[in-house]
Amino acid sequence: MKKTMGIVLLAIVAMTAARAGEIHQWRDASGQLHFGDRPPSDARATVVKVKTNVYTSPSIEVLSKAVQPSRQVVMYSAAWCGYCKKARNYFNSHGVAFSEYDIETSDKGQRDYERLGAHGVPIILVGEQRLNGFSQAAFESIHKPR
């Protein structure tokens, strides 16, 4: 129960980190872990580094022709990825032919993902365009039916 409360408290503190400025962590005399926006006067505290992982929107990049010369749609994905599933469902329901490579189970997928310097999935390539993430509007802006 204490562990669950600690996790909940940490999540709440992390969500308010932008407003609080700094998050301090310390243990009291009984060893209980505490978090707060101000350090305590009676204990030594350390500042917690919080990195917010927020998905805003897909970005589009232009690739050199040497990287992806065709108009073929290629998606680098992962089985657990919800946006990959949305992209796959969109492609299938709209008759978009595509090749898919799982970056965790496919050697080609792993090699290409590293070569592209990617940091998330899905990565969708259409000709000289690269879509990092997926939204229907962003995909439709780079993939126009012939």
DOKOLGU-262761 format. One line per 3 residues: their letters; for each residue x, y, z of N, C-alpha, C, O, CB. Coordinates in pm, whole numbers. Each point is the difference from the previous one (the first is absolute). Glycine has a CB too. Example, Ala and Ser with C-alpha at 12.3 -4.5 7.8 and 13.67 -1.06 7.14 Angstrom:
as) 1319,-569,780,-89,119,0,90,120,0,104,-2,66,-293,-115,59; 154,222,-197,82,119,6,-77,109,73,51,111,17,67,-174,-232
//
This chain:
mkk) 82,-120,0,-82,120,0,87,126,0,-28,95,-73,-152,-221,194; 288,125,-35,88,116,6,68,23,-134,18,114,-43,18,-154,287; 3,-70,-309,67,11,-130,-94,64,-103,40,87,-77,103,-289,130
tmg) -269,157,-54,-99,54,-92,-22,149,27,-7,79,-94,-103,-305,79; 100,263,142,-19,141,35,120,82,-44,-14,113,-46,-130,-180,242; 263,10,-181,121,70,-43,1,23,-150,38,108,-46,84,-209,236
ivl) -164,0,-265,-5,12,-146,-103,105,-40,26,82,-89,44,-322,64; -186,238,89,-103,99,-29,50,140,33,-20,94,-77,-160,-265,122; 245,184,70,53,130,41,105,47,-100,1,117,-39,-45,-172,281
lai) 132,-34,-284,103,36,-97,-63,45,-132,47,96,-61,112,-259,169; -264,95,-152,-68,38,-124,-62,139,13,8,81,-92,-54,-323,43; -16,269,162,-62,131,22,107,108,2,-16,106,-60,-171,-213,190
vam) 296,79,-61,109,97,7,58,24,-139,28,114,-36,25,-186,271; -35,-35,-313,56,14,-135,-91,84,-89,48,78,-82,66,-300,109; -246,205,-12,-94,75,-83,2,149,33,-28,83,-87,-115,-287,70
taa) 177,239,140,1,140,39,140,60,-6,20,114,42,-216,-158,102; 292,-31,-196,139,44,-1,19,131,-75,80,84,41,-11,-321,-28; -141,257,-121,17,122,-80,-37,124,82,63,105,-15,-111,-237,-195
rag) -52,121,294,-42,113,80,88,18,124,24,113,42,-257,-148,-124; 280,-73,138,74,6,125,145,41,-20,62,50,94,-213,-223,-4; 206,155,-207,139,34,-25,91,-116,31,52,-63,-92,-103,299,143
eih) 71,-266,76,86,-111,40,-77,-95,90,-89,41,75,292,105,-94; -167,-272,10,-57,-101,88,112,-51,89,107,-38,-49,-287,-28,-121; 156,66,298,99,-44,97,-41,-136,56,-119,-28,20,177,267,39
qwr) 42,-323,-34,-24,-134,53,86,-15,126,116,41,2,-167,-138,-234; -9,39,338,76,-23,123,-63,-113,79,-115,-38,-23,184,278,29; 7,-293,87,-49,-104,92,-5,60,140,89,72,42,7,-259,-185
das) -204,154,214,-11,48,137,77,-94,93,63,-95,-45,-289,200,-5; 221,-78,180,75,-78,99,-38,-148,1,82,-84,37,-65,291,100; -140,-238,-177,-42,-141,-3,27,-67,-134,-34,-117,-18,-141,174,185
gql) 235,16,-261,32,-59,-131,-107,18,-105,15,-48,-113,120,-114,235; -243,229,-88,-110,22,-93,43,100,-108,57,105,32,-226,-153,150; 143,17,-310,36,86,-111,-107,107,-21,-119,-29,0,245,-160,-108
hfg) -81,314,92,-91,112,-19,41,80,-124,117,0,-39,-161,10,288; -54,58,-310,22,89,-113,-72,131,29,-107,1,61,130,-195,-225; 37,304,120,-66,129,19,61,107,-89,106,-20,-58,-159,-44,292
drp) -17,178,-245,52,108,-83,98,88,76,64,87,-59,-276,-90,-70; 226,-18,262,98,71,81,75,-103,84,-59,-95,51,-85,305,-44; 275,-190,8,75,-94,83,-37,16,147,-36,110,43,226,-107,-209
psd) -181,-109,243,-32,11,143,112,72,74,115,1,-46,-252,-213,33; 105,270,125,103,70,78,77,-96,89,110,32,45,-251,174,-48; 84,-325,30,63,-92,94,61,-125,-66,35,-94,71,-197,176,96
ara) 176,-85,-299,58,-116,-67,71,46,-127,-27,107,-54,-154,-259,148; 272,68,-140,72,29,-124,-83,-51,-118,-41,-116,-2,268,101,122; -250,101,-216,-82,-37,-115,84,8,-128,99,73,-7,-307,13,123
tvv) 165,-164,-216,62,7,-132,-108,45,-99,-119,-27,19,290,-155,37; -128,250,-162,-93,45,-103,-21,-115,-98,97,-60,-48,-22,303,73; -201,-274,-54,-36,-107,-92,-5,58,-140,-66,102,-23,-65,-226,202
kvk) 199,62,-273,-5,42,-141,-120,-68,-64,-9,-123,-1,262,155,-12; -346,46,-40,-121,-52,-61,6,26,-150,20,113,-43,-153,-75,255; 116,-144,-290,-4,15,-145,-140,-39,-44,-41,-115,13,290,66,-40
tnv) -322,146,-24,-137,-24,-44,3,-63,-139,65,52,-91,-149,141,230; 14,-302,-156,-9,-69,-129,-139,25,-55,-95,-69,35,264,-109,34; -180,278,-155,-129,42,-52,-1,-12,-151,93,46,-67,-125,110,262
yts) -71,-216,-248,-18,-10,-145,-84,119,-43,-113,16,47,131,-271,-45; 36,336,-91,-76,117,-42,-67,-25,-134,-123,-2,-8,280,150,133; -79,-166,-230,-57,-30,-131,110,-57,-88,118,21,27,-291,162,-3
psi) 134,-253,-129,103,-56,-88,74,111,-74,-56,104,-33,-81,-311,7; 265,182,1,77,96,-78,34,-61,-135,12,-122,-14,83,225,225; -79,-17,-309,31,-45,-136,137,53,-36,30,117,21,-275,-121,-87
evl) 330,-84,11,133,38,-44,15,-36,-146,-70,-88,-51,165,56,283; -4,99,-300,32,-33,-139,128,-82,1,100,40,60,-212,171,-150; 110,-326,23,114,-89,-8,71,17,-134,-58,52,-95,-56,-215,247
ska) 237,120,-157,70,1,-129,-53,-115,-83,-49,-99,55,256,204,47; -198,-94,-233,-49,-105,-88,76,-131,21,-53,-107,-30,-12,281,-136; 187,-167,216,79,-120,24,-59,-84,113,22,-121,6,182,242,-86
vqp) -280,-57,170,-56,-73,113,-126,-75,-39,-15,-117,34,111,288,120; -188,-107,-226,-128,-61,-35,-47,55,-133,-78,95,-3,18,-126,246; 107,-26,-356,-29,60,-129,-141,-22,-56,-41,74,-88,279,-104,46
srq) -313,-67,90,-129,-30,-61,-115,70,73,22,63,104,69,-284,-178; -212,210,20,-120,55,64,-65,-105,90,-107,23,55,70,131,-251; 101,-268,211,-53,-107,83,-9,47,146,85,75,47,12,-249,-205
vvm) -200,128,227,-17,32,143,68,-110,80,-29,-118,-16,-191,242,-26; 312,-83,129,72,-93,87,-19,48,143,18,118,30,154,-176,-210; -209,-37,269,-20,36,140,91,-85,88,4,-122,-13,-242,189,-34
ysa) 310,0,136,80,-67,102,-82,11,128,-37,109,42,264,-57,-154; -254,-167,173,-96,-4,108,47,-92,114,108,-58,-5,-290,103,-161; 97,-55,269,18,-94,109,-138,-56,35,-100,70,-10,306,54,101
awc) -209,-250,-51,-127,-69,25,-84,70,108,-123,-2,-8,233,-211,-59; -48,271,165,-69,62,114,-48,142,-27,-73,57,81,212,-199,66; -101,201,-259,-22,142,-29,-144,29,-46,-45,-54,-101,287,73,41
gyc) -312,64,134,-138,36,-35,-10,84,-127,-93,-18,-78,40,9,319; 149,100,-263,-1,82,-122,32,-85,-122,-50,26,-109,118,176,243; 16,-305,-116,29,-93,-110,-128,-73,-39,-28,-18,-119,268,-11,198
kka) -317,-11,21,-126,-70,-26,-98,93,-73,-69,-43,-93,105,-100,298; -42,269,-163,-88,97,-68,41,17,-146,-84,2,-89,46,117,306; 170,-108,-240,50,16,-137,-34,-124,-83,-49,12,-113,236,137,195
rny) -161,-267,-28,-28,-126,-70,-148,-10,-35,-34,-37,-112,224,-74,234; -277,143,-26,-145,-4,-25,-40,100,-108,-83,-31,-86,44,-41,323; 97,192,-232,-29,101,-101,43,-50,-138,-77,6,-96,105,178,268
fns) 95,-234,-183,50,-48,-129,-90,-110,-56,-38,3,-117,273,54,187; -270,-153,15,-84,-112,-45,-140,45,-40,-54,-47,-100,184,-104,250; -190,242,-74,-137,43,-30,-6,96,-119,-107,18,-59,52,-48,299
hgv) 168,93,-276,2,95,-112,73,-55,-122,28,73,-95,-36,112,261; 40,-314,-164,63,-64,-115,140,51,-31,42,2,-116,-268,-34,27; 299,73,192,137,48,-19,94,-119,10,11,-63,105,-68,292,-9
afs) 125,-260,-206,98,-108,0,122,46,80,49,111,-21,-131,-199,-204; 130,3,314,116,39,81,80,-123,41,-51,-112,5,-75,312,79; 252,-177,-56,88,-102,57,24,38,144,17,118,32,94,-170,-256
eyd) -110,-46,312,19,28,142,114,-83,55,13,-119,-30,-257,174,53; 327,9,57,113,-67,64,-5,28,149,5,116,42,135,-99,-253; -148,-122,292,0,14,144,144,24,44,88,-80,-31,-293,-70,58
iet) 230,259,44,136,36,38,56,-89,111,120,3,27,-171,230,-95; -35,-312,131,45,-87,109,18,-145,-43,74,-74,65,-189,226,92; 48,-194,-265,7,-141,-39,59,-22,-138,30,-114,-36,-226,76,178
sdk) 215,143,-220,51,-12,-137,142,56,-7,24,113,42,-259,-96,-135; 328,-95,40,138,49,-16,2,124,-89,67,98,31,21,-333,-3; -162,229,-141,-6,115,-90,-60,120,72,49,112,-13,-71,-265,-187
gqr) -84,130,275,-63,108,75,97,65,97,5,122,10,-223,-238,-33; 294,35,95,97,52,96,110,80,-70,35,109,44,-83,-303,107; 102,138,-260,107,68,-75,-47,134,-56,66,102,18,32,-326,-76
dye) -213,222,-9,-52,123,-61,-32,106,106,28,118,-20,-121,-254,-169; 34,93,300,-37,90,108,124,72,53,-2,121,20,-192,-270,42; 301,75,-41,126,60,46,57,93,-107,46,110,32,-1,-312,110
rlg) -46,158,-267,53,80,-110,-76,133,-13,59,102,-33,8,-314,-87; -196,209,148,-82,121,-8,18,91,122,-47,114,2,-118,-242,-137; 234,77,238,18,80,121,-131,25,71,-20,106,60,218,0,-163
ahg) -288,-202,96,-134,17,55,1,-12,153,90,-60,59,-186,-32,-272; -6,152,276,-11,-3,145,-139,-41,48,-26,3,120,200,173,-111; -261,-214,-98,-135,-39,37,-65,-71,-115,56,-6,-110,-75,198,268
vpi) -98,-247,-136,-75,-65,-106,-141,56,1,-46,49,104,185,-260,-87; -209,207,-127,46,-49,-130,85,105,-74,-12,120,23,-193,-263,-34; 288,92,-76,70,82,-99,-60,-43,-134,5,-117,-35,215,140,173
ilv) -277,71,-211,-66,-31,-127,72,76,-111,14,122,6,-239,-160,109; 272,-36,-215,69,61,-113,-90,-6,-123,-59,-103,-30,284,37,125; -234,180,-164,-73,8,-127,87,82,-93,10,122,14,-243,-139,97
geq) 297,-50,-206,90,71,-90,110,69,77,73,-64,75,-260,97,-236; 199,97,143,103,78,68,-49,58,133,70,80,62,26,-26,-286; -214,-93,267,-59,53,123,8,-103,112,-16,-120,-24,-137,265,-111
rln) 177,-98,256,3,-86,119,-96,58,102,8,117,37,233,-185,-80; -334,-16,88,-97,40,101,39,-68,131,2,-123,7,-187,153,-180; 215,48,273,35,-52,133,-126,1,85,-43,105,46,284,-21,-63
gfs) -301,-202,38,-128,-8,67,-110,-20,-103,30,-23,-118,53,170,306; -208,-140,-146,-109,-15,-96,-120,84,39,-42,0,116,122,-231,-167; -132,301,-47,-134,58,6,-51,-7,-142,78,9,-96,-27,148,295
qaa) -180,-174,-214,-60,-11,-134,32,125,-82,38,-11,-117,-224,-135,209; 171,262,-33,23,125,-74,145,12,-45,27,38,-114,-209,71,245; 276,-141,-42,142,9,-37,33,-99,-110,72,34,-94,-15,41,326
fes) -109,-197,-222,27,-100,-104,-58,46,-134,67,-8,-103,-67,-175,277; -124,230,-173,-64,44,-124,72,120,-62,-10,21,-121,-208,-106,209; 289,163,-8,72,114,-55,124,-44,-78,48,74,-86,-131,65,276
ihk) 136,-258,-161,119,-48,-74,-32,-111,-97,84,-33,-85,54,97,278; -256,-124,-184,-37,-112,-88,-124,39,-79,-112,-5,52,211,-165,107; -78,208,-280,-111,38,-86,-16,-110,-105,96,-31,-70,-58,281,108
pr) -157,-308,-50,-21,-105,-99,33,50,-140,-25,115,-33,-152,-217,177; 234,13,-225,36,38,-138,-118,-13,-90,10,27,-119,222,-101,156
//
